[in-house]
Amino acid sequence: MTPAGRTKDTARPGGKPRIRIAGIGGPGLSGGRAVFAILGLMLAIGVADYFTGFEASFLVFYFLPVALAVTAFGWQSGALTALASVTVWLAGDFAAGAHYANRLVPWWNATIALGTYLVLIALLARLLATQREMEERIRQRTVALTDEIAERERLEKVILEISERERRNLGHDLHDGLGQHLTGTSLTGQVLVEKLQARDAEEAADAKRLVALIEDAIEQTRRLAKGLVLAEIERDGLPAALQELALASTEPSRVTCEFRCAGVRPLDESTTVHLYRIAQEAVSNALRHGKAQRIEIALAATDRGLTLTVWDNGTGLPPPAARGHGLGLRIMAHRATIVGAGFAIETPPDGGTLVTCRLPLPAPAS
């Protein structure tokens, strides 16, 4: 068992322990150096005590090597050092010519001094033990918090993966289920229109308008399914998906949405999906909340990494108190954290909203 107040460095050649004074940084003292320091300090104080005469007491200074011994080797070594210090003190006083009316006086003084040292040694040893206990508790708590944070991040990532999978399932259901059903309904309505037109019925125009509405519903269903399934990401990568997002945002809303791209190399599917969702959420916020008339999506690669920006000329960010408990901004920031990107949302000087996501990328292999 390692004595109180020291730790062993088992990596040192020869297996010699290295003493680290508790609460003091740095590499610490080896066992031999600590002993040398204790003896040297005690002898130096003894010499100074001798030359100053027996009238001046140096007992308080003798506690320095005692405290060093307790810190480095434990209370047992501190007690031995205290006994040696009292012996050196008495020897110095006798050598300096001290005379006592009663022989028991120096022994009484020595006993009082030794008892005082032992009390101080006990207090110091307890203080060091408390410090070690606190350090160990902090270490254990730090490990527990680190594990908890890692587990929380893992669960959040799993939840997002489940959410993405459910999006895909919903997109497939819309495309293969509702989309096909609406297509069949449109064909049936078209047949009805042809029959009514063949009889010159007045209801033919109404039936034709109904078919047109159904075809609009089919187009909206396909657009929703495409945004959920993200087949274009798997096929053509992030730039093509963002270009499709810009087109899809322009057509139904009559909002000008443009996409610019420069020098982007392929990314892994997970990173691509998260970046696309960030852009999708930013565009959705600009259309629904910002009342924007112009949106610009930009994707650019530099030596430092990849930068995705979404700017709009809408009403800008509301004050924090008016943002409510919406999850959109937090989800975007969390998606950026998952892929290791920096995320920022701000109101630029010319108004509107600017969403920026910077992803550091490793240098391409030569």
Buried (B, 14 or more C-beta within 10 A) or exposed (E): EEBBBBBBBEEEEEEEBBBBBBEEEEEBBBBEEBBEBBBEBBEEBBEEBBEEEBEEBBBEBBBBBBBBBBBBBBBBBBBBBBBBBBBBBBEBBBEBEBEBEEEEEBEEBBEEBBEBBBEBBBEBBEBBBEEBEEEEEEEEEEEEEEEEEEEEEEEEBEEBEEEBEEBBEBBBEBBEEBBEEBBEBBEEBBEBBEEBBEEEEEEBEEBBEBBEEBBEBBBBBBBBBBBBBBBBBEEEBBBBBBBBBBEBBBEEBEBBBBBBBEEBEEBEEBBBBBBBBBBBBBBBBBBEBBEBBBBBBBBBBEEEBBBBBBBBBBBBBEEEEEEEEEEBBEBBBBBBBBBEBBBEBEEEEEEBBBBBBBBEBEEEEE
